[in-house]
């Protein structure tokens, strides 16, 4: 009788174990894993494209800022050059006036 009980418990355990391990849930799990892997891959690709686009945009912005700074510096240098030239011409005009006034005496 004890052998029969042990055999019955073992049979019930085997049936429970085989019912849990049927191939349908494994196939569903496998397709879910594959789908998740594809989703993760596409998410990584789109994030990479966004990062690349942001880097290109930042490079363009930096380039335009640099060009603007160069233009501003050039404009200020030109303005300073004009200012120095006008001061030099007014000083030479004053010297000419001083020379003329001394020769007239």
SERO-4910 file (N, C-alpha, C, O; in steps of 0.05 Angstrom, whole numbers):
BEGIN
 pado doro    nc1    nc2    nc3   cac1   cac2   cac3    cc1    cc2    cc3    oc1    oc2    oc3
  Unk    A     16    -24      0      0      0      0     17     25      0     10     45    -13
  Unk    A     39     25     14     57     47     15     70     52    -12     73     75    -20
  Unk    A     76     31    -26     88     34    -53     67     46    -71     74     63    -88
  Unk    A     42     39    -69     21     50    -85     18     80    -80     15     95    -99
  Unk    A     18     88    -55     16    117    -48     40    132    -60     36    154    -71
  Unk    A     64    121    -57     87    135    -68     85    137    -98     92    158   -110
  Unk    A     76    115   -111     72    116   -140     52    137   -148     56    151   -168
  Unk    A     30    139   -134      9    158   -140     19    187   -137     14    204   -153
  Unk    A     34    192   -115     45    219   -110     65    226   -133     65    248   -142
  Unk    A     81    206   -140    101    211   -162     87    217   -188     95    234   -204
  Unk    A     65    202   -194     50    206   -219     37    234   -219     38    248   -240
  Unk    A     26    242   -197     13    268   -196     34    290   -199     30    310   -213
  Unk    A     57    286   -187     79    306   -190     89    307   -219     95    329   -229
  Unk    A     91    284   -232    100    284   -260     79    298   -278     87    314   -296
  Unk    A     54    293   -273     33    306   -289     34    337   -285     31    352   -304
  Unk    A     37    345   -260     38    374   -254     63    386   -267     61    408   -278
  Unk    A     85    372   -266    110    382   -278    108    385   -308    116    405   -319
  Unk    A     96    365   -322     94    366   -351     73    386   -360     76    398   -381
  Unk    A     52    391   -343     32    411   -350     45    439   -349     38    456   -365
  Unk    A     62    443   -330     75    469   -327     95    474   -350    101    497   -357
  Unk    A    106    453   -361    127    456   -381    117    453   -409    133    445   -426
  Unk    A     92    458   -415     82    455   -442     96    475   -461    106    496   -451
  Unk    A     96    469   -486    112    486   -505     97    512   -512    111    531   -520
  Unk    A     72    514   -509     57    539   -516     67    563   -500     73    583   -511
  Unk    A     68    561   -473     78    584   -459    107    591   -465    114    614   -465
  Unk    A    123    571   -470    151    576   -477    152    592   -504    168    610   -506
  Unk    A    136    584   -523    135    598   -548    126    627   -545    137    646   -557
  Unk    A    106    631   -528     97    658   -522    118    675   -509    122    698   -515
  Unk    A    132    663   -490    154    677   -476    176    683   -495    188    705   -494
  Unk    A    182    665   -513    204    669   -532    197    692   -551    214    710   -556
  Unk    A    172    693   -561    165    715   -579    164    741   -564    170    762   -575
  Unk    A    156    741   -538    156    765   -522    185    776   -518    189    800   -519
  Unk    A    203    757   -514    231    765   -511    242    777   -537    256    797   -536
  Unk    A    236    764   -559    245    774   -585    233    802   -591    247    819   -601
  Unk    A    208    805   -585    194    831   -589    207    852   -572    211    875   -581
  Unk    A    212    846   -547    225    865   -529    253    872   -538    261    896   -536
  Unk    A    267    853   -549    294    858   -560    293    877   -584    309    895   -587
  Unk    A    273    872   -601    270    890   -625    263    918   -616    273    938   -627
  Unk    A    245    920   -597    237    947   -587    260    961   -574    264    985   -579
  Unk    A    276    947   -559    300    959   -546    320    968   -567    332    989   -565
  Unk    A    323    952   -588    342    959   -609    333    984   -624    349   1001   -629
  Unk    A    308    985   -630    298   1009   -645    299   1033   -627    304   1056   -636
  Unk    A    295   1030   -601    296   1053   -582    325   1063   -581    330   1087   -580
  Unk    A    344   1045   -580    373   1053   -580    380   1067   -605    394   1087   -605
  Unk    A    370   1057   -628    376   1070   -654    365   1098   -655    378   1117   -664
  Unk    A    340   1101   -646    327   1128   -648    341   1147   -628    344   1171   -634
  Unk    A    349   1137   -605    363   1154   -586    390   1162   -597    399   1185   -594
  Unk    A    404   1144   -611    429   1151   -624    426   1172   -645    442   1190   -648
  Unk    A    404   1170   -661    399   1190   -681    393   1217   -669    402   1238   -679
  Unk    A    378   1217   -647    372   1243   -633    397   1255   -622    401   1280   -624
  Unk    A    415   1239   -611    440   1249   -600    457   1260   -622    469   1282   -619
  Unk    A    458   1246   -644    474   1255   -667    463   1282   -678    478   1300   -684
  Unk    A    436   1284   -680    424   1308   -689    429   1331   -670    434   1354   -679
  Unk    A    428   1326   -644    433   1347   -625    462   1356   -626    468   1380   -623
  Unk    A    481   1337   -631    509   1344   -633    514   1362   -658    529   1381   -657
  Unk    A    501   1354   -680    504   1370   -704    493   1398   -700    505   1418   -709
  Unk    A    470   1400   -687    458   1426   -682    476   1443   -664    479   1467   -669
  Unk    A    487   1431   -644    505   1446   -626    530   1455   -641    540   1477   -636
  Unk    A    540   1439   -659    564   1446   -674    557   1470   -693    573   1489   -695
  Unk    A    533   1470   -705    525   1492   -722    522   1517   -706    531   1539   -714
  Unk    A    510   1515   -682    506   1538   -665    533   1550   -656    537   1574   -657
  Unk    A    552   1532   -649    578   1541   -641    593   1555   -664    606   1575   -660
  Unk    A    589   1544   -688    602   1556   -711    591   1584   -717    606   1602   -723
  Unk    A    564   1587   -715    552   1613   -720    560   1633   -699    563   1657   -705
  Unk    A    563   1624   -674    571   1642   -652    600   1651   -657    606   1675   -653
  Unk    A    617   1633   -666    645   1640   -672    646   1659   -695    662   1679   -694
  Unk    A    631   1655   -716    631   1673   -739    621   1701   -730    632   1721   -739
  Unk    A    601   1702   -714    590   1727   -704    612   1742   -687    615   1766   -690
  Unk    A    626   1727   -671    647   1739   -654    669   1750   -672    680   1772   -666
  Unk    A    676   1736   -693    697   1745   -711    688   1770   -725    704   1789   -728
  Unk    A    663   1771   -734    653   1795   -748    652   1819   -729    659   1841   -736
  Unk    A    644   1814   -704    643   1836   -684    671   1846   -678    676   1871   -677
  Unk    A    691   1828   -675    718   1836   -670    729   1852   -694    743   1872   -690
  Unk    A    723   1843   -718    733   1856   -742    721   1884   -743    734   1903   -750
  Unk    A    695   1886   -737    682   1912   -738    694   1931   -717    698   1955   -723
  Unk    A    699   1921   -693    711   1938   -672    739   1946   -680    747   1969   -674
  Unk    A    754   1928   -692    781   1935   -701    780   1956   -723    797   1975   -723
  Unk    A    762   1954   -741    759   1974   -762    751   2001   -751    761   2022   -759
  Unk    A    733   2001   -731    725   2025   -718    748   2038   -703    752   2063   -704
  Unk    A    764   2022   -689    788   2032   -675    808   2044   -695    820   2065   -690
  Unk    A    811   2031   -717    829   2040   -738    820   2067   -749    836   2085   -752
  Unk    A    794   2070   -754    783   2095   -764    787   2117   -743    793   2140   -750
  Unk    A    783   2110   -718    786   2130   -696    814   2140   -694    819   2164   -691
  Unk    A    833   2121   -695    862   2129   -694    869   2146   -718    884   2165   -715
  Unk    A    859   2139   -742    865   2154   -766    854   2182   -764    867   2201   -772
  Unk    A    830   2185   -753    818   2212   -751    833   2229   -730    836   2253   -734
  Unk    A    841   2216   -708    857   2231   -688    884   2239   -700    893   2261   -694
  Unk    A    896   2222   -715    922   2229   -727    919   2251   -747    936   2269   -748
  Unk    A    898   2251   -762    894   2273   -782    888   2299   -768    896   2320   -777
  Unk    A    873   2299   -746    867   2323   -731    892   2334   -718    895   2358   -716
  Unk    A    910   2316   -708    935   2325   -696    953   2337   -717    967   2357   -712
  Unk    A    954   2326   -741    971   2337   -762    960   2363   -772    976   2381   -780
  Unk    A    934   2366   -771    922   2392   -778    929   2413   -758    933   2436   -765
  Unk    A    930   2405   -732    937   2424   -711    967   2432   -714    974   2455   -709
  Unk    A    984   2414   -722   1012   2420   -725   1016   2439   -749   1032   2457   -748
  Unk    A   1000   2435   -770   1002   2452   -793    993   2480   -786   1005   2500   -794
  Unk    A    972   2482   -770    962   2508   -761    983   2522   -744    987   2546   -746
  Unk    A    997   2507   -727   1017   2518   -709   1041   2527   -726   1052   2548   -721
  Unk    A   1048   2513   -746   1071   2520   -764   1063   2546   -779   1079   2564   -782
  Unk    A   1039   2547   -789   1030   2570   -804   1029   2595   -787   1036   2617   -796
  Unk    A   1020   2592   -762   1019   2615   -744   1047   2625   -736   1050   2649   -732
  Unk    A   1066   2607   -734   1093   2616   -728   1107   2629   -752   1123   2647   -748
  Unk    A   1101   2620   -775   1113   2632   -799   1101   2659   -806   1113   2676   -818
  Unk    A   1076   2662   -798   1062   2687   -803   1073   2710   -785   1070   2733   -793
  Unk    A   1084   2705   -763   1094   2725   -744   1120   2735   -754   1132   2753   -742
***
